[in-house]
Amino acid sequence: MASLLKLHSYWRSSASYRVRIALNLKGLAYEIVPVNIAPGVSEQLTDAFRRHNPQRLVPILVDGERVFRQSLAIIEYLDEAYPGPALLPSAARDRARARAIAQLVACEMQPMQNLRVLRHLEGEYGLDEGRRSDWVRHWIVEGFSALEDLIAGNPSTGDFCEGNSPTVADICLVPQCYAARRFGVDLARFPTIAAIDARCRALPAFAAAAPEAQPDAPRD
């Protein structure tokens, strides 16, 4: 009998959000193991968590005896190890484009809003909350301005970033759009991005992965 996948996740973590979408698109059953990375709790800094991931970051995917780290690597593992809708296109050039969009978000944009980066800006440089938010907004606008140029009117762009089925590109885009709204970036200035984000969020796999739908999300 196959073991149940376990995802160590934080409800508002963009990287965790990506993996939840991927698991849902694949139709895989999994258990959420909440890790509260919020300031004042910081469960990722405990020795117990460090034994799972020396980087002290979420997400972590546990599949049987194996532990997988880094969201993009986890997504590609799921695509290669499990049947179901492909998360990467079949053609090499299309896979490269989908990966490039995913990496633009996951490697260039999202790290600038990472909690440990914002903590460093506060602790080392004395940036208050307003200036830290300005920092995040700057990098979101910078990244989305480039991405909008890349996908608007491109013949490879369809209903989604690459073609007419969700791929790793959309899996990365939607959590970043969530972060943009959280930090007050108006997505109306990026109409192609906004349309794809809305199309994705209407799908059950994306809706079930949303931060507010998670068991560890704050409740009123």
C-alpha positions in Angstrom: 0.0 0.0 0.0 1.4 3.4 -1.0 2.3 5.7 1.9 0.4 8.9 2.5 2.3 12.0 1.3 2.9 14.5 4.1 3.5 18.1 3.3 5.1 20.3 6.0 3.5 23.6 5.1 2.7 27.1 6.3 -0.7 28.5 5.2 0.7 31.8 3.8 4.0 30.5 2.4 4.2 31.0 -1.3 6.4 28.0 -1.8 4.1 25.8 0.2 1.1 27.1 -1.8 2.9 26.1 -5.0 3.3 22.5 -3.8 -0.3 22.3 -2.6 -1.5 23.3 -6.1 0.7 20.7 -7.7 -0.5 17.9 -5.4 -4.1 18.9 -6.0 -3.7 19.1 -9.8 -2.2 15.6 -9.6 -5.2 14.4 -7.6 -2.9 13.1 -4.8 -4.0 12.5 -1.2 -1.8 14.2 1.3 -1.7 15.2 4.9 -0.8 18.8 5.9 1.7 19.0 8.7 1.4 22.7 9.8 4.7 24.6 10.6 4.1 28.0 12.1 6.8 30.2 10.7 5.2 33.5 12.0 7.4 35.8 14.0 7.2 35.0 17.7 6.6 31.3 17.0 9.1 30.3 14.3 8.8 26.5 14.5 11.1 26.2 11.5 14.0 27.3 13.7 13.7 24.4 16.2 16.2 21.7 16.2 13.5 19.1 15.4 12.6 20.9 12.2 16.3 21.5 11.3 16.8 17.7 11.2 14.3 17.6 8.4 15.7 20.7 6.6 19.0 22.4 7.5 17.8 25.5 5.6 14.9 25.8 8.1 12.4 26.5 5.3 9.0 25.2 4.2 7.8 23.3 2.4 9.0 19.7 3.0 7.4 16.8 1.2 7.7 13.4 2.9 7.0 10.4 0.6 7.6 7.2 2.5 11.2 7.2 3.7 12.3 10.0 1.4 12.2 13.7 2.3 12.1 16.3 -0.5 12.9 20.0 -0.3 12.6 23.1 -2.5 9.3 23.7 -4.1 10.3 23.5 -7.8 12.2 20.3 -7.2 9.2 18.8 -5.3 6.9 19.8 -8.2 9.1 18.1 -10.8 9.4 15.0 -8.6 5.6 14.8 -8.3 5.3 15.1 -12.1 7.9 12.4 -12.7 6.8 10.0 -10.0 3.0 10.1 -10.2 0.5 9.8 -13.0 -2.1 12.4 -13.7 -2.2 15.7 -15.5 1.3 16.8 -16.5 2.7 19.8 -14.8 5.2 20.4 -17.6 4.5 20.6 -21.3 5.5 17.7 -23.5 7.6 19.6 -26.0 11.1 20.6 -24.9 10.8 24.3 -26.0 7.5 24.6 -24.2 8.9 23.0 -21.0 11.8 25.5 -21.2 9.4 28.4 -21.4 7.2 27.1 -18.6 10.3 26.6 -16.4 11.6 30.1 -17.2 8.4 31.7 -16.1 8.3 29.6 -13.0 11.9 30.6 -12.2 11.3 34.2 -12.9 8.7 34.1 -10.1 10.2 31.6 -7.7 13.9 32.6 -8.0 13.8 36.3 -8.8 10.6 37.7 -7.2 9.5 35.6 -4.3 12.8 35.6 -2.4 12.6 39.3 -2.1 9.5 39.0 0.1 10.7 36.0 2.1 10.2 36.4 5.8 13.8 35.9 6.7 14.8 38.6 4.2 12.3 41.0 5.7 13.6 40.2 9.2 17.1 40.9 8.1 16.1 44.3 6.6 14.5 45.1 9.9 17.2 43.8 12.2 20.3 44.9 10.2 19.1 48.1 8.5 16.3 49.3 10.7 13.6 49.3 8.0 10.2 49.7 9.5 7.1 47.9 8.3 6.2 50.6 5.8 9.6 50.6 4.2 9.8 46.8 4.1 6.4 46.8 2.3 7.8 49.4 -0.2 10.7 47.0 -0.8 8.4 44.1 -1.5 6.1 46.1 -3.8 9.1 47.3 -5.8 10.3 43.8 -6.6 6.8 42.6 -7.4 6.2 45.4 -9.8 9.7 44.9 -11.3 9.1 41.2 -11.9 5.5 41.4 -13.1 6.3 44.2 -15.5 8.8 41.9 -17.2 6.5 38.9 -17.0 3.6 40.8 -18.5 5.8 41.8 -21.5 6.9 38.1 -21.9 3.4 36.6 -21.9 1.1 39.3 -23.4 0.5 38.5 -27.0 3.0 35.7 -27.1 1.7 32.9 -29.4 2.6 30.3 -26.7 0.4 32.0 -24.2 -3.1 30.5 -24.1 -5.7 30.2 -21.3 -2.7 29.8 -19.1 1.0 31.0 -19.1 2.0 28.2 -21.5 -0.8 26.8 -23.6 -4.3 25.8 -22.5 -3.5 23.7 -19.4 -2.0 24.7 -16.1 1.7 24.1 -15.8 4.4 24.8 -13.3 4.4 28.4 -14.6 0.8 29.0 -13.3 1.6 27.0 -10.2 4.2 29.7 -9.4 2.2 32.7 -10.7 -0.9 32.3 -8.5 0.8 32.4 -5.1 2.8 35.5 -6.3 -0.4 37.2 -7.3 -1.8 36.4 -3.8 1.3 38.1 -2.3 0.9 41.1 -4.7 -2.7 41.7 -3.4 -1.5 41.2 0.1 1.1 44.0 -0.3 -1.3 46.3 -2.1 0.0 45.9 -5.7 -2.8 46.7 -8.2 -2.9 43.8 -10.7 -5.0 45.8 -13.1 -1.8 47.2 -14.5 -0.9 43.6 -15.6 -4.0 42.5 -17.5 -2.6 39.2 -18.9 -1.3 38.1 -15.5 -4.5 39.1 -13.8 -6.7 37.2 -16.3 -4.6 34.0 -16.0 -4.6 34.3 -12.2 -8.4 34.6 -12.1 -8.8 31.6 -14.5 -6.5 29.5 -12.3 -8.2 30.4 -9.1 -11.6 29.3 -10.5 -10.2 25.7 -10.8 -10.9 23.4 -7.8 -7.2 22.4 -7.5 -6.1 26.0 -7.0 -9.1 27.0 -4.8 -8.4 24.1 -2.4 -4.7 25.2 -2.2 -5.5 28.8 -1.3 -4.1 30.1 2.0 -7.5 30.8 3.5 -8.6 27.2 2.8 -5.7 25.7 4.9 -6.3 24.0 8.3 -3.7 26.3 9.9 -5.1 29.6 8.6 -6.4 32.0 11.2 -10.1 31.8 11.7 -12.4 34.7 12.7 
